[in-house]
Amino acid sequence: MNPTLILPALNHLLAQEPWAAEQLQQHAGKVACIEIAPIALRLKINAQGQLDSAADDEVANVTIRINPSDVPLILQNKERAASYVKLEGDADLAQTISDLGKNLRPDLEHELSKVFGDIAGRRIAQTSKSVFSTLQSNAQKLQENLAEYFLEENPMLVRPSQVAEFAQNVSRTRDDVERLMKRLEKCEKARSDVG
């Protein structure tokens, strides 16, 4: 991936939050590689706590691999994002990047006010947040409705409790069959001893 497209936005965000640049300054000179197959973003941290593009021959101190199919799950639940990510390399740098990912947020209202003015920027930001919240709520409702449909109305999915109950029934039936077989063997043996 061409980092020149994303670097200015990331550095702008870092410049607005001095604490973030300070955290990155502790890792000056290190290279982080973020892979979301087939894209790999290679970033080098400079002495000011900003990001530069890293050369392909520079060895990454940390590699963060994300499966593309997990991106929606990460965006949906940022607290569990670490469980979807594979890390290799410098754990301190990976933790710093994780902290920045959780805590660094663009100030949409401030950015819009630069372009449209304070009042319009505030209203656009509020409307955007409202629309996003509505979309999230609708997506959640759709997900719940689809799950209910596939579980209840057109059973293509099975509830975990039903699977566990089925497994218990299979185990109980197997045990009953084994006991019955042993009784039959005893009856056969007793019959052959008598006969």
Secondary structure, 3 states (H helix, E strand, C coil): CCHHHCHHHHHHHHHHCHHHHHHHHCCCCCEEEEEECCEEEEEEECCCCCEEECCCCCCCCEEEEECHHHHHHHHHCHHHHHHHEEEEECHHHHHHHHHHHHHCCCCHHHHHHHHHCHHHHHHHHHHHHHHHHHHHHHHHHHHHHHHHHHHHHCCCCCCHHHHHHHHHHHHHHHHHHHHHHHHHHHHHHHHHHHC
